[in-house]
């Protein structure tokens, strides 16, 4: 399956669409799954902010500035 996904783009896109639809269905119908996703997203957001701060600290001695898009 790993090889087929890597070589057959049509198959890979079809599987991605099925997985996305299944996740959307779970999110809409299962409150436990919805809460689990919200907790995961909050933790990832906090982690990203933490790493952004560390990255800026590393750039500071090199006199680089982080540019926001």
PyMOL Python script that loads the backbone (N, CA, C, O; Angstrom):
from pymol import cmd

cmd.read_pdbstr("""\
ATOM      1  N   UNK A   1       0.825  -1.191   0.000  1.00  0.00           N
ATOM      2  CA  UNK A   1       0.000   0.000   0.000  1.00  0.00           C
ATOM      3  C   UNK A   1       0.872   1.258   0.000  1.00  0.00           C
ATOM      4  O   UNK A   1       0.551   2.238  -0.673  1.00  0.00           O
ATOM      5  N   UNK A   2       1.954   1.230   0.742  1.00  0.00           N
ATOM      6  CA  UNK A   2       2.841   2.391   0.804  1.00  0.00           C
ATOM      7  C   UNK A   2       3.390   2.704  -0.587  1.00  0.00           C
ATOM      8  O   UNK A   2       3.447   3.865  -0.993  1.00  0.00           O
ATOM      9  N   UNK A   3       3.790   1.668  -1.309  1.00  0.00           N
ATOM     10  CA  UNK A   3       4.324   1.845  -2.656  1.00  0.00           C
ATOM     11  C   UNK A   3       3.239   2.350  -3.605  1.00  0.00           C
ATOM     12  O   UNK A   3       3.489   3.209  -4.450  1.00  0.00           O
ATOM     13  N   UNK A   4       2.032   1.804  -3.456  1.00  0.00           N
ATOM     14  CA  UNK A   4       0.947   2.219  -4.346  1.00  0.00           C
ATOM     15  C   UNK A   4       0.592   3.691  -4.124  1.00  0.00           C
ATOM     16  O   UNK A   4       0.354   4.429  -5.080  1.00  0.00           O
ATOM     17  N   UNK A   5       0.559   4.109  -2.858  1.00  0.00           N
ATOM     18  CA  UNK A   5       0.278   5.518  -2.567  1.00  0.00           C
ATOM     19  C   UNK A   5       1.361   6.417  -3.145  1.00  0.00           C
ATOM     20  O   UNK A   5       1.081   7.510  -3.639  1.00  0.00           O
ATOM     21  N   UNK A   6       2.596   5.947  -3.078  1.00  0.00           N
ATOM     22  CA  UNK A   6       3.718   6.752  -3.564  1.00  0.00           C
ATOM     23  C   UNK A   6       3.746   6.847  -5.080  1.00  0.00           C
ATOM     24  O   UNK A   6       4.178   7.863  -5.624  1.00  0.00           O
ATOM     25  N   UNK A   7       3.295   5.811  -5.771  1.00  0.00           N
ATOM     26  CA  UNK A   7       3.411   5.784  -7.225  1.00  0.00           C
ATOM     27  C   UNK A   7       2.109   6.126  -7.955  1.00  0.00           C
ATOM     28  O   UNK A   7       2.150   6.617  -9.084  1.00  0.00           O
ATOM     29  N   UNK A   8       0.968   5.878  -7.335  1.00  0.00           N
ATOM     30  CA  UNK A   8      -0.322   6.093  -7.992  1.00  0.00           C
ATOM     31  C   UNK A   8      -1.016   7.310  -7.372  1.00  0.00           C
ATOM     32  O   UNK A   8      -1.658   7.199  -6.328  1.00  0.00           O
ATOM     33  N   UNK A   9      -0.884   8.450  -8.011  1.00  0.00           N
ATOM     34  CA  UNK A   9      -1.426   9.702  -7.474  1.00  0.00           C
ATOM     35  C   UNK A   9      -2.946   9.679  -7.391  1.00  0.00           C
ATOM     36  O   UNK A   9      -3.517  10.236  -6.454  1.00  0.00           O
ATOM     37  N   UNK A  10      -3.607   9.052  -8.342  1.00  0.00           N
ATOM     38  CA  UNK A  10      -5.074   8.976  -8.332  1.00  0.00           C
ATOM     39  C   UNK A  10      -5.542   8.193  -7.108  1.00  0.00           C
ATOM     40  O   UNK A  10      -6.466   8.615  -6.413  1.00  0.00           O
ATOM     41  N   UNK A  11      -4.905   7.059  -6.848  1.00  0.00           N
ATOM     42  CA  UNK A  11      -5.242   6.242  -5.679  1.00  0.00           C
ATOM     43  C   UNK A  11      -4.988   7.019  -4.386  1.00  0.00           C
ATOM     44  O   UNK A  11      -5.815   6.990  -3.474  1.00  0.00           O
ATOM     45  N   UNK A  12      -3.862   7.704  -4.304  1.00  0.00           N
ATOM     46  CA  UNK A  12      -3.518   8.459  -3.103  1.00  0.00           C
ATOM     47  C   UNK A  12      -4.543   9.562  -2.846  1.00  0.00           C
ATOM     48  O   UNK A  12      -4.968   9.760  -1.708  1.00  0.00           O
ATOM     49  N   UNK A  13      -4.939  10.275  -3.893  1.00  0.00           N
ATOM     50  CA  UNK A  13      -5.942  11.331  -3.736  1.00  0.00           C
ATOM     51  C   UNK A  13      -7.291  10.772  -3.307  1.00  0.00           C
ATOM     52  O   UNK A  13      -7.994  11.381  -2.501  1.00  0.00           O
ATOM     53  N   UNK A  14      -7.651   9.610  -3.849  1.00  0.00           N
ATOM     54  CA  UNK A  14      -8.911   8.966  -3.486  1.00  0.00           C
ATOM     55  C   UNK A  14      -8.893   8.591  -1.997  1.00  0.00           C
ATOM     56  O   UNK A  14      -9.872   8.820  -1.287  1.00  0.00           O
ATOM     57  N   UNK A  15      -7.793   8.022  -1.535  1.00  0.00           N
ATOM     58  CA  UNK A  15      -7.676   7.647  -0.123  1.00  0.00           C
ATOM     59  C   UNK A  15      -7.698   8.876   0.779  1.00  0.00           C
ATOM     60  O   UNK A  15      -8.329   8.856   1.835  1.00  0.00           O
ATOM     61  N   UNK A  16      -7.017   9.940   0.373  1.00  0.00           N
ATOM     62  CA  UNK A  16      -7.020  11.173   1.173  1.00  0.00           C
ATOM     63  C   UNK A  16      -8.442  11.714   1.308  1.00  0.00           C
ATOM     64  O   UNK A  16      -8.847  12.144   2.388  1.00  0.00           O
ATOM     65  N   UNK A  17      -9.197  11.693   0.213  1.00  0.00           N
ATOM     66  CA  UNK A  17     -10.575  12.184   0.244  1.00  0.00           C
ATOM     67  C   UNK A  17     -11.442  11.321   1.166  1.00  0.00           C
ATOM     68  O   UNK A  17     -12.260  11.851   1.918  1.00  0.00           O
ATOM     69  N   UNK A  18     -11.270  10.015   1.114  1.00  0.00           N
ATOM     70  CA  UNK A  18     -12.035   9.123   1.983  1.00  0.00           C
ATOM     71  C   UNK A  18     -11.684   9.355   3.447  1.00  0.00           C
ATOM     72  O   UNK A  18     -12.569   9.380   4.303  1.00  0.00           O
ATOM     73  N   UNK A  19     -10.403   9.524   3.736  1.00  0.00           N
ATOM     74  CA  UNK A  19      -9.972   9.764   5.114  1.00  0.00           C
ATOM     75  C   UNK A  19     -10.506  11.099   5.629  1.00  0.00           C
ATOM     76  O   UNK A  19     -10.932  11.207   6.779  1.00  0.00           O
ATOM     77  N   UNK A  20     -10.477  12.110   4.766  1.00  0.00           N
ATOM     78  CA  UNK A  20     -10.982  13.430   5.152  1.00  0.00           C
ATOM     79  C   UNK A  20     -12.481  13.362   5.436  1.00  0.00           C
ATOM     80  O   UNK A  20     -12.954  13.949   6.409  1.00  0.00           O
ATOM     81  N   UNK A  21     -13.226  12.654   4.597  1.00  0.00           N
ATOM     82  CA  UNK A  21     -14.669  12.525   4.781  1.00  0.00           C
ATOM     83  C   UNK A  21     -14.982  11.763   6.064  1.00  0.00           C
ATOM     84  O   UNK A  21     -15.919  12.115   6.782  1.00  0.00           O
ATOM     85  N   UNK A  22     -14.214  10.733   6.354  1.00  0.00           N
ATOM     86  CA  UNK A  22     -14.443   9.943   7.561  1.00  0.00           C
ATOM     87  C   UNK A  22     -14.149  10.773   8.813  1.00  0.00           C
ATOM     88  O   UNK A  22     -14.897  10.713   9.789  1.00  0.00           O
ATOM     89  N   UNK A  23     -13.076  11.535   8.784  1.00  0.00           N
ATOM     90  CA  UNK A  23     -12.729  12.385   9.918  1.00  0.00           C
ATOM     91  C   UNK A  23     -13.799  13.450  10.133  1.00  0.00           C
ATOM     92  O   UNK A  23     -14.173  13.735  11.270  1.00  0.00           O
ATOM     93  N   UNK A  24     -14.287  14.033   9.054  1.00  0.00           N
ATOM     94  CA  UNK A  24     -15.348  15.037   9.146  1.00  0.00           C
ATOM     95  C   UNK A  24     -16.613  14.426   9.749  1.00  0.00           C
ATOM     96  O   UNK A  24     -17.268  15.043  10.589  1.00  0.00           O
ATOM     97  N   UNK A  25     -16.952  13.210   9.316  1.00  0.00           N
ATOM     98  CA  UNK A  25     -18.120  12.514   9.849  1.00  0.00           C
ATOM     99  C   UNK A  25     -17.950  12.257  11.355  1.00  0.00           C
ATOM    100  O   UNK A  25     -18.879  12.482  12.131  1.00  0.00           O
ATOM    101  N   UNK A  26     -16.779  11.791  11.759  1.00  0.00           N
ATOM    102  CA  UNK A  26     -16.526  11.549  13.179  1.00  0.00           C
ATOM    103  C   UNK A  26     -16.644  12.840  13.980  1.00  0.00           C
ATOM    104  O   UNK A  26     -17.233  12.851  15.061  1.00  0.00           O
ATOM    105  N   UNK A  27     -16.088  13.920  13.455  1.00  0.00           N
ATOM    106  CA  UNK A  27     -16.113  15.200  14.151  1.00  0.00           C
ATOM    107  C   UNK A  27     -17.543  15.692  14.341  1.00  0.00           C
ATOM    108  O   UNK A  27     -17.876  16.256  15.384  1.00  0.00           O
ATOM    109  N   UNK A  28     -18.381  15.481  13.340  1.00  0.00           N
ATOM    110  CA  UNK A  28     -19.760  15.956  13.396  1.00  0.00           C
ATOM    111  C   UNK A  28     -20.652  15.087  14.276  1.00  0.00           C
ATOM    112  O   UNK A  28     -21.618  15.592  14.849  1.00  0.00           O
ATOM    113  N   UNK A  29     -20.355  13.795  14.400  1.00  0.00           N
ATOM    114  CA  UNK A  29     -21.266  12.882  15.085  1.00  0.00           C
ATOM    115  C   UNK A  29     -20.782  12.416  16.454  1.00  0.00           C
ATOM    116  O   UNK A  29     -21.588  11.940  17.253  1.00  0.00           O
ATOM    117  N   UNK A  30     -19.492  12.538  16.744  1.00  0.00           N
ATOM    118  CA  UNK A  30     -18.953  11.998  17.979  1.00  0.00           C
ATOM    119  C   UNK A  30     -18.397  13.122  18.859  1.00  0.00           C
ATOM    120  O   UNK A  30     -17.332  13.663  18.565  1.00  0.00           O
ATOM    121  N   UNK A  31     -19.101  13.476  19.926  1.00  0.00           N
ATOM    122  CA  UNK A  31     -18.631  14.568  20.790  1.00  0.00           C
ATOM    123  C   UNK A  31     -17.283  14.268  21.458  1.00  0.00           C
ATOM    124  O   UNK A  31     -16.495  15.185  21.691  1.00  0.00           O
ATOM    125  N   UNK A  32     -17.013  13.008  21.765  1.00  0.00           N
ATOM    126  CA  UNK A  32     -15.720  12.646  22.370  1.00  0.00           C
ATOM    127  C   UNK A  32     -14.577  12.915  21.394  1.00  0.00           C
ATOM    128  O   UNK A  32     -13.531  13.435  21.781  1.00  0.00           O
ATOM    129  N   UNK A  33     -14.781  12.561  20.141  1.00  0.00           N
ATOM    130  CA  UNK A  33     -13.766  12.805  19.117  1.00  0.00           C
ATOM    131  C   UNK A  33     -13.557  14.305  18.928  1.00  0.00           C
ATOM    132  O   UNK A  33     -12.426  14.766  18.777  1.00  0.00           O
ATOM    133  N   UNK A  34     -14.637  15.049  18.936  1.00  0.00           N
ATOM    134  CA  UNK A  34     -14.568  16.495  18.763  1.00  0.00           C
ATOM    135  C   UNK A  34     -13.747  17.124  19.895  1.00  0.00           C
ATOM    136  O   UNK A  34     -12.904  17.985  19.643  1.00  0.00           O
ATOM    137  N   UNK A  35     -13.989  16.700  21.132  1.00  0.00           N
ATOM    138  CA  UNK A  35     -13.250  17.226  22.268  1.00  0.00           C
ATOM    139  C   UNK A  35     -11.773  16.834  22.190  1.00  0.00           C
ATOM    140  O   UNK A  35     -10.891  17.629  22.513  1.00  0.00           O
ATOM    141  N   UNK A  36     -11.522  15.614  21.763  1.00  0.00           N
ATOM    142  CA  UNK A  36     -10.147  15.125  21.619  1.00  0.00           C
ATOM    143  C   UNK A  36      -9.380  15.972  20.591  1.00  0.00           C
ATOM    144  O   UNK A  36      -8.219  16.317  20.813  1.00  0.00           O
ATOM    145  N   UNK A  37     -10.023  16.301  19.483  1.00  0.00           N
ATOM    146  CA  UNK A  37      -9.402  17.116  18.437  1.00  0.00           C
ATOM    147  C   UNK A  37      -9.126  18.527  18.958  1.00  0.00           C
ATOM    148  O   UNK A  37      -8.066  19.093  18.691  1.00  0.00           O
ATOM    149  N   UNK A  38     -10.070  19.087  19.695  1.00  0.00           N
ATOM    150  CA  UNK A  38      -9.879  20.432  20.235  1.00  0.00           C
ATOM    151  C   UNK A  38      -8.702  20.476  21.210  1.00  0.00           C
ATOM    152  O   UNK A  38      -7.907  21.416  21.177  1.00  0.00           O
ATOM    153  N   UNK A  39      -8.586  19.481  22.065  1.00  0.00           N
ATOM    154  CA  UNK A  39      -7.474  19.412  23.013  1.00  0.00           C
ATOM    155  C   UNK A  39      -6.156  19.281  22.267  1.00  0.00           C
ATOM    156  O   UNK A  39      -5.182  19.956  22.600  1.00  0.00           O
ATOM    157  N   UNK A  40      -6.122  18.418  21.265  1.00  0.00           N
ATOM    158  CA  UNK A  40      -4.910  18.225  20.472  1.00  0.00           C
ATOM    159  C   UNK A  40      -4.486  19.533  19.793  1.00  0.00           C
ATOM    160  O   UNK A  40      -3.306  19.885  19.803  1.00  0.00           O
ATOM    161  N   UNK A  41      -5.441  20.246  19.207  1.00  0.00           N
ATOM    162  CA  UNK A  41      -5.130  21.500  18.513  1.00  0.00           C
ATOM    163  C   UNK A  41      -4.624  22.571  19.472  1.00  0.00           C
ATOM    164  O   UNK A  41      -3.722  23.333  19.124  1.00  0.00           O
ATOM    165  N   UNK A  42      -5.199  22.640  20.686  1.00  0.00           N
ATOM    166  CA  UNK A  42      -4.722  23.598  21.675  1.00  0.00           C
ATOM    167  C   UNK A  42      -3.280  23.306  22.070  1.00  0.00           C
ATOM    168  O   UNK A  42      -2.460  24.218  22.175  1.00  0.00           O
ATOM    169  N   UNK A  43      -2.978  22.033  22.287  1.00  0.00           N
ATOM    170  CA  UNK A  43      -1.615  21.650  22.676  1.00  0.00           C
ATOM    171  C   UNK A  43      -0.618  21.955  21.560  1.00  0.00           C
ATOM    172  O   UNK A  43       0.477  22.450  21.826  1.00  0.00           O
ATOM    173  N   UNK A  44      -0.986  21.666  20.328  1.00  0.00           N
ATOM    174  CA  UNK A  44      -0.089  21.946  19.199  1.00  0.00           C
ATOM    175  C   UNK A  44       0.133  23.449  19.047  1.00  0.00           C
ATOM    176  O   UNK A  44       1.240  23.885  18.730  1.00  0.00           O
ATOM    177  N   UNK A  45      -0.905  24.231  19.270  1.00  0.00           N
ATOM    178  CA  UNK A  45      -0.781  25.680  19.170  1.00  0.00           C
ATOM    179  C   UNK A  45       0.187  26.209  20.223  1.00  0.00           C
ATOM    180  O   UNK A  45       1.044  27.040  19.921  1.00  0.00           O
ATOM    181  N   UNK A  46       0.052  25.728  21.459  1.00  0.00           N
ATOM    182  CA  UNK A  46       0.972  26.147  22.525  1.00  0.00           C
ATOM    183  C   UNK A  46       2.401  25.748  22.189  1.00  0.00           C
ATOM    184  O   UNK A  46       3.339  26.514  22.408  1.00  0.00           O
ATOM    185  N   UNK A  47       2.555  24.551  21.660  1.00  0.00           N
ATOM    186  CA  UNK A  47       3.884  24.049  21.301  1.00  0.00           C
ATOM    187  C   UNK A  47       4.507  24.899  20.198  1.00  0.00           C
ATOM    188  O   UNK A  47       5.698  25.208  20.248  1.00  0.00           O
ATOM    189  N   UNK A  48       3.711  25.276  19.206  1.00  0.00           N
ATOM    190  CA  UNK A  48       4.216  26.105  18.113  1.00  0.00           C
ATOM    191  C   UNK A  48       4.661  27.469  18.608  1.00  0.00           C
ATOM    192  O   UNK A  48       5.677  27.992  18.151  1.00  0.00           O
ATOM    193  N   UNK A  49       3.916  28.050  19.535  1.00  0.00           N
ATOM    194  CA  UNK A  49       4.288  29.348  20.096  1.00  0.00           C
ATOM    195  C   UNK A  49       5.609  29.219  20.850  1.00  0.00           C
ATOM    196  O   UNK A  49       6.481  30.082  20.750  1.00  0.00           O
ATOM    197  N   UNK A  50       5.744  28.132  21.603  1.00  0.00           N
ATOM    198  CA  UNK A  50       6.974  27.898  22.362  1.00  0.00           C
ATOM    199  C   UNK A  50       8.171  27.775  21.421  1.00  0.00           C
ATOM    200  O   UNK A  50       9.218  28.375  21.663  1.00  0.00           O
ATOM    201  N   UNK A  51       8.016  27.001  20.353  1.00  0.00           N
ATOM    202  CA  UNK A  51       9.122  26.812  19.413  1.00  0.00           C
ATOM    203  C   UNK A  51       9.430  28.088  18.637  1.00  0.00           C
ATOM    204  O   UNK A  51      10.584  28.332  18.285  1.00  0.00           O
ATOM    205  N   UNK A  52       8.421  28.897  18.368  1.00  0.00           N
ATOM    206  CA  UNK A  52       8.655  30.172  17.681  1.00  0.00           C
ATOM    207  C   UNK A  52       9.533  31.065  18.549  1.00  0.00           C
ATOM    208  O   UNK A  52      10.448  31.716  18.046  1.00  0.00           O
ATOM    209  N   UNK A  53       9.256  31.097  19.856  1.00  0.00           N
ATOM    210  CA  UNK A  53      10.074  31.872  20.776  1.00  0.00           C
ATOM    211  C   UNK A  53      11.511  31.385  20.823  1.00  0.00           C
ATOM    212  O   UNK A  53      12.446  32.186  20.834  1.00  0.00           O
ATOM    213  N   UNK A  54      11.683  30.069  20.850  1.00  0.00           N
ATOM    214  CA  UNK A  54      13.037  29.503  20.864  1.00  0.00           C
ATOM    215  C   UNK A  54      13.771  29.819  19.557  1.00  0.00           C
ATOM    216  O   UNK A  54      14.968  30.108  19.562  1.00  0.00           O
ATOM    217  N   UNK A  55      13.052  29.763  18.454  1.00  0.00           N
ATOM    218  CA  UNK A  55      13.646  30.049  17.153  1.00  0.00           C
ATOM    219  C   UNK A  55      14.113  31.501  17.091  1.00  0.00           C
ATOM    220  O   UNK A  55      15.197  31.789  16.583  1.00  0.00           O
ATOM    221  N   UNK A  56      13.292  32.409  17.609  1.00  0.00           N
ATOM    222  CA  UNK A  56      13.664  33.827  17.629  1.00  0.00           C
ATOM    223  C   UNK A  56      14.884  34.050  18.518  1.00  0.00           C
ATOM    224  O   UNK A  56      15.737  34.877  18.198  1.00  0.00           O
ATOM    225  N   UNK A  57      14.977  33.314  19.641  1.00  0.00           N
ATOM    226  CA  UNK A  57      16.147  33.421  20.509  1.00  0.00           C
ATOM    227  C   UNK A  57      17.409  32.973  19.784  1.00  0.00           C
ATOM    228  O   UNK A  57      18.472  33.567  19.961  1.00  0.00           O
ATOM    229  N   UNK A  58      17.297  31.941  18.978  1.00  0.00           N
ATOM    230  CA  UNK A  58      18.460  31.453  18.232  1.00  0.00           C
ATOM    231  C   UNK A  58      18.875  32.438  17.140  1.00  0.00           C
ATOM    232  O   UNK A  58      20.063  32.566  16.842  1.00  0.00           O
ATOM    233  N   UNK A  59      17.917  33.127  16.548  1.00  0.00           N
ATOM    234  CA  UNK A  59      18.223  34.080  15.489  1.00  0.00           C
ATOM    235  C   UNK A  59      18.814  35.381  16.025  1.00  0.00           C
ATOM    236  O   UNK A  59      19.544  36.078  15.321  1.00  0.00           O
ATOM    237  N   UNK A  60      18.492  35.701  17.274  1.00  0.00           N
ATOM    238  CA  UNK A  60      18.922  36.971  17.857  1.00  0.00           C
ATOM    239  C   UNK A  60      20.433  37.206  17.804  1.00  0.00           C
ATOM    240  O   UNK A  60      20.848  38.291  17.397  1.00  0.00           O
ATOM    241  N   UNK A  61      21.271  36.251  18.191  1.00  0.00           N
ATOM    242  CA  UNK A  61      22.718  36.493  18.128  1.00  0.00           C
ATOM    243  C   UNK A  61      23.242  36.675  16.696  1.00  0.00           C
ATOM    244  O   UNK A  61      24.309  37.254  16.489  1.00  0.00           O
ATOM    245  N   UNK A  62      22.493  36.183  15.725  1.00  0.00           N
ATOM    246  CA  UNK A  62      22.927  36.285  14.326  1.00  0.00           C
ATOM    247  C   UNK A  62      22.393  37.546  13.660  1.00  0.00           C
ATOM    248  O   UNK A  62      22.614  37.757  12.467  1.00  0.00           O
ATOM    249  N   UNK A  63      21.694  38.383  14.415  1.00  0.00           N
ATOM    250  CA  UNK A  63      21.126  39.631  13.913  1.00  0.00           C
ATOM    251  C   UNK A  63      20.122  39.417  12.776  1.00  0.00           C
ATOM    252  O   UNK A  63      20.056  40.214  11.839  1.00  0.00           O
ATOM    253  N   UNK A  64      19.341  38.332  12.867  1.00  0.00           N
ATOM    254  CA  UNK A  64      18.264  38.084  11.914  1.00  0.00           C
ATOM    255  C   UNK A  64      16.957  38.433  12.589  1.00  0.00           C
ATOM    256  O   UNK A  64      16.828  38.343  13.810  1.00  0.00           O
ATOM    257  N   UNK A  65      15.995  38.830  11.786  1.00  0.00           N
ATOM    258  CA  UNK A  65      14.647  39.112  12.291  1.00  0.00           C
ATOM    259  C   UNK A  65      13.677  38.155  11.607  1.00  0.00           C
ATOM    260  O   UNK A  65      13.790  37.900  10.408  1.00  0.00           O
ATOM    261  N   UNK A  66      12.720  37.624  12.375  1.00  0.00           N
ATOM    262  CA  UNK A  66      11.703  36.757  11.824  1.00  0.00           C
ATOM    263  C   UNK A  66      10.651  37.622  11.142  1.00  0.00           C
ATOM    264  O   UNK A  66      10.087  38.520  11.767  1.00  0.00           O
ATOM    265  N   UNK A  67      10.383  37.359   9.864  1.00  0.00           N
ATOM    266  CA  UNK A  67       9.442  38.167   9.085  1.00  0.00           C
ATOM    267  C   UNK A  67       8.092  37.473   9.080  1.00  0.00           C
ATOM    268  O   UNK A  67       7.987  36.293   8.744  1.00  0.00           O
ATOM    269  N   UNK A  68       7.062  38.216   9.455  1.00  0.00           N
ATOM    270  CA  UNK A  68       5.687  37.687   9.442  1.00  0.00           C
ATOM    271  C   UNK A  68       5.120  37.869   8.047  1.00  0.00           C
ATOM    272  O   UNK A  68       5.374  38.882   7.395  1.00  0.00           O
ATOM    273  N   UNK A  69       4.348  36.884   7.587  1.00  0.00           N
ATOM    274  CA  UNK A  69       3.709  36.982   6.264  1.00  0.00           C
ATOM    275  C   UNK A  69       2.412  37.707   6.358  1.00  0.00           C
ATOM    276  O   UNK A  69       1.730  37.887   5.349  1.00  0.00           O
TER     277      UNK A  69
END
""", "prot")
cmd.dss("prot")
cmd.show_as("cartoon", "prot")
cmd.util.cbc("prot")
cmd.orient("prot")
